[in-house]
């Protein structure tokens, strides 16, 4: 095993349904279990999903619905959960399943702890910026 684990943070991970959730599940379930830790929302049905995975899964209680204030609160919760996990565990890299809430958590872990991170982007994320970047 390499020095430390790779942490994947995602708001969209089974039992959440949808394309991003399925993509991330398929991708991360194929990686060496001893080198991967997944951080995803705690929710009904998560126990069955987690039992089917060989890797460690850390579930974080999050409000997944709501307006802007709820999104800010969720971002703060993820940032704190990721930071605490990285402080207690040897993490060599962070993968962020979404651009904003999880990407922000990865960015702050990089700033505060120096852990490299990458952010996954999808078509819907990029459409939000259509015409605003250039």
N, C-alpha and C positions, 0 to 999 in steps of 0.2 A: 504494500500500500504506500502511496505517496504521502508526504508529510501534510497531514490535515485533510479535511473533507471539503467537498464542494457543496455549498448551500444553495438550494433553489427556492426562491420565494415567489409564491403565486397566489393571487386571489381566485383564479380560475383553475381549479383542480378538482377531480371527482371527489365527492358525488355531484358537484356542480356539472351541469350538462352543457354541451356546446363544443364548437370546433377548437378553441384555444385549450380548453380543459382536456379534451381527448388527445390533442397533439402533445401537450406537455406530459400527460400520463404515459403515452406510448414512448416518447423519447426517454424520459427519466427512468421508466421501469426496465429499460434495456441496459442501463449503465451498472458498473460494479457496485453492489449494494454497500460494501464496506467503505466506499469513497463518497457516497452521496447521502445528503440529508435534505428532506423536503419540508418546507414550512408553508402551510396552507390554512385556510379558515376552518375552525371547528364548526361542525354542523351535523345534523341528523344523517345517518348513513355513512359517516366517515370511518367508523370502526371496521366495516366490511371492506372498504377500499384499502385501508391501511393494512389489514390482515393479509390481503392478496399481494402486497408489495414486500420485497425482500429488504428494502432499505428502511432506515429510520424516518418516521414522519412526525413532525412537531406541529400540532394544531393550535392555532391562536384564535381566541374568541373575538370575532369581528362582526360589526353590523354591515351586512352586504347591501342593504337597500337604504335609500334616503337621499337627501339633497346634498348641497355643497358642504354644509356643516358636518354631515355624516361622513362625507368623503375625506374631509380634513382630519376628522377623528380617527378614521380607519388608517389613514396614512401615518398618523402619530403612533397608533398602536403597533403597526408593522415596523416602524422605525425602532421603537423601544424593544420589541420582541427580537428583532434581528440583531440589534446592538448587544442585548443581554446574551443571546445565544453565542455570538461571535466572541464576546469577552470570556465566556466560560469554556469554549471549545476551540480547538485549533481549526480554523477555517482558512483554506488557501485561496478560495475564489467564491464569489457570489454571482449567481445567475438570477436575474429579475424577470419574471414572466410577463410583466406589464410595464409600460413606459412610466406611468406616473406614480401610483402609490408604492409599488414594489421597487421601481427604479429610484425613487427618492430615498427609500431605505438603503438601497445599495450604495447610492452616492454618499450618504452620510456615514455609512460604515467605512467607506473608502477614505473620507475626510478625517474621521476620528481615529480609525484603527489601521489605515493603510492597506486594507484588503482590496485587491482588484475586483472589479465587477463588470458585468455586461448586461445589457438590457435587450429583451426580445421586443420586436416591433411587428405589428400586423397591419393589414390594409386599413382596418377601421381606425387604428391609431393615427395613421398617416393622413387619412381623410379629414380628421379633426383640424389639421393644419393647412388644408388646401387653400392656397392663396394668401396665407398669412406669413409665410417664411421668405418670400422673395418677390 
